[in-house]
Every structure is written in C-alpha cells, then in structure tokens.
C-alpha cells in the first residue's frame, strides 16, 4: 500500500494537492482537539475520485434487484429460489420471506431466513415443474465463458435457460435479467449481451408478463417498462429485465 501511495503522490495533480492540503488541515485540527485516533502517514488511504456532485452507482445492479423485489413482494410467494444473482438481492429479500440461494461457487452467507447452497445452473437440484418463484439475474450471460471457473461452452447459456424453464412450475414466476443491446455480442470472457429478440426466442415456450429496460444512459430513465424500439436501438450494454410465467 505504501509503495502504491508513493507512486500516486509522485504525479502531482489537483486531486493530490487537495488531498495533501486536507490531510495537513486535519493534522492541525487534531492538535486543537482531544486526540482519539492514530493519524499517521502509514495509514493513508487516498480516495481521490469520490468528491462528486452526485452519488454514482452501477445502474444495472441497483435497479434490477429493486425491480425484482417489487414483483416478488406483490406476488407474496411462500418461498423464493434465486440462482446466482447478486448477494445483495437474496440477503435483502430474506428479510421479507424465506430465500434459498444457489451458486456454482457457494457463498458463506449466514442470515436468518436465508439458505446459501451449492448449485450448478447446468443441472439444477430440483424436480421439473416444482419452483413457484424463481430468479436468475445477471448470471446466464456468464455461463460457458470460463470467467468463474466453469467449463467453456458456447451454448452454455442455452443449457442454463433450459434448466430454468424445466424447474419452473406451471403459473410460476421467473425473473430473468441479462445485459441487453441492439446487437447480440460476446465480450469474452466477461459476458454476453443479448438483443430483446434473442431472449424472447430462447423463452418462446413461456409467457412474457413484463419487459423492463434499464437504459445505459441515465438521461433515458431508470426502469423503463415496454421501451420503444428507438430506445432499444440506442443500447450497447443496457439491462433487460424479463418476467416470465409457464402455462
């Protein structure tokens, strides 16, 4: 850490100058107060880009759990099953109802009302037509690209989607989220980006209840229900939120 700080400080810029000035100011203020902390150079931890006019956030990972949570609360299932979505989602949702979270790399997550268990999206540990409330969000786009230690498989996403459809109960809810753009693209080894048309084809045997877009550009809105074709054409890496049911 010390070497990293010295390297940063070797390049003078306005943020560094501001940091040094404010550190000296805090040292001076300490002398006029009761010393309650160790304030030493060896513990410097420069955060040089957080002083912004607005709080920045990852649009995908703030909006899509908010979208899913609202639907689940409205549906009021007895239990919800989540497959490898963000841990923030299952952790928060477990304060409202029982949640089982499954991941290829199980998380050591210990909370009341939450079970964190191992599970392979290519071979889900459930009987067919058995899950009433199911989610898999910002996950399938990674399957088969090797990023998380899984085998490389060009059609890994299709196999994963087929498993989600297999275990979903008739009249059940599936909340499915992937990166969405105008053009189907693989950004190896990070993720796939899907067009709306491809997602609908992959789930053509289910019923679409709702489609919501999280646009790339915040100027285009937060959660946009039934976005126009014009807005969809603007996306390279937006976020598509799909609510499906099985007849």
N, C-alpha and C positions, 0 to 999 in steps of 0.2 A: 504493500500500500504506500509506504514512504517513497519508494522509487517512482511509483506512478504519480504521486503528488508533485515530486520534484520535476518530473518531465512536463506535467501540466503547467507548473509555475515558470518553466523556462520559456514559455511562449506568452509574452505579455499581451493581454487584450483587455477590453473594458470590463469583462466579467471577472478576470483575475484581479484587476486593480480594485474593483468593487469588493471582492472577497477579502483581499488584504486589508482594505480600509475598514471594513466592518469587523474583522477579527481584532484589529487594534482597538477599535471602539469598544468592543465587548470586554477586552482586557482592561481598558481604562475604567469601564463601568464596574467591573469586578472589584477594583480597588476601593470603590466608594460604597460597596455593599458588603454583606456578610458572605464570605466565600463558602459555597455549598457544593461545588463540583470541582473536579480536576479539569482544568482548561489548559491543555498543553499542545504544542505543535505536533507531537507524535500521534495525536488522536484526531488530527484534521481529517475531514471527510467532505471534500468540496462537492457541492451540488450547485452547478453553475447555470442550469437552464430551467430552473423551476419558478423563477420570478416572472410570471406571465400575467397578462391582463385577465385571462380566463383560465379555468381549470381544464386542462386537456384530458382526454380519456380515449380508450380504444372503443370505437363506435360499435364494432361487432360484438365485443364481449360485455358491454354494458347493456345494450339494447336487446340482444336476443334472449338472455335469461329473464329480462323484465317481460318480454313478450310471452314467453312460455309460462312463467309463473302466473300471470293473469289468467291464462286459459285454464291451467290446472286448478287454480282456486275456484274458478267459475264452475268447472266440471265436478269438483269435490269428490274425487275417487277415494276409495278406502286406502289405497297404497299406490305409490308411483315407482316405476322402474326406469332408471336412467343408465344409458350405455355410454360411458366415457366422455360425457360433456364436461364443461368446466367445473371444478370442485366448488367454486363459489355458488353455483346453482344448486347442487344437491345439498350442500351444507345449509343454505338459507331455507330451501324448501322443506327440509326436515324439521324445521321449527313449526311447520304448519300441519304436516301429515307424515306418516311413515314413508321412508325412501330407501330403496336398495340401489346402490351404485356399483356398477361393474366396469372393470378396466383390464386391459391386456397387461398393464403394469399396475397392479393394485396399490391404492394409496393407503397409507397408515393414518386413516382419518377416524377419529373416535368422538362421536357425538350421540346424544340420546336421539332415538327415532331414526337413526341412520346406520345402515349396514354397508360397509365398503368391502367388496368381494372380487375375486379374480374372475374374469370372463373374457372369452375370445369372441369377437364380433363375427368371426367366420363360422363359429359353432356355438351359438348361444345356449346356455344351460336351462332352457325352458321347453315345455311341451308346445306343440303347434296350437295356435288359436287360444292362447292362455293368458295373455297380458292385456289388461283393460286400459292401462295408462302407461305410455311408453315414450321416451325421448332419446334422441341421438343427435346431438347438436355440435356442429363444427368439429366433426370426427371422421365421417366417412371419406372426406376428401384426402385424408392421410393414408387410408388403408391400402397396403400394397406398394407404398413408395419407400419403405425401409427406414423412414425417419425415426420411428420409435422402436426399432428392433424387430419389426415384423418382416416376413419374407416379401421380397419384391414380386408383385403380381399386377400386371396391367389392368386386369379385370377384378382386382380385389374389392373395389368399391361396389361392383355389381353383386358380388357374392355376399358382401355385408348387407346390402339393401335387401337381398332375397331372404336373409335371416330375419331382418326386422319385420318384413312382411309375413314371414312364416309364423312368428310367435305372437303377432298382434291378434287379439281376439275380435270376433265379429262385433261391430258397433264400438270397438275400442278406439282410443285416440293415439296417434303417432305424431309427435312433434319432431320435425326433421329440419336441420339447418346446415347449409353449406355456403361457401363463397359463391357469389353469383356475378356473372358478367355477360356481356353481349356475345362473347366468343368462348367456346369450350377450350380450356387451356390447362396444360400441366406445367407447373413451376417446380421442377424437380430439385431437390427431393422434399420440398416444403408441403405442397398441396396441389389439388386440382381446383380449377374454377369452372363452374357449370353454367350453362345457359338455362333459362327457365324451361325451354322446350325439352332439353335432355332430361331434366329432373322429372317433368311430367310424363315423359315416355318411360322412364325407369319405374315409375309408380302408376302406370296406366291401369293396373288392376285394382287400385284403391280409389277412394273418392276424395277429391280436394275440397276441404271445407273453408280454408283461408290461405291466401298467399300474401305475405307482407315482405316488403323490401326495406333493408337498411342501406340507404344510398352511401356511396363513397364520400360525396361532398355534403358536409353538414348544411349547406345552404339549400339542399334539396329535401331536408326534413329528417326526422328521427325514424319512426316506424311508419312507413307508407303502405297502407293497405291497398291492394289491387293497383299497383303502379302502372302508369301509362307505358306504351311501347316506346315512346320518345324518351322517357326516363330510363328505361331498361337499356336502351342503346347507348346511354352515356356511361354505363358501368364497365370497368375492367375488373375491379375487386370490390364489388358490393357484397351484401349478405342477404341470402334468400331464406325466409322462414316459412315453412310449409306445414300446414295442419291437415293430416290425412285421417280417414277412417276406413274401415273394412266393412263391406256389405255382408 
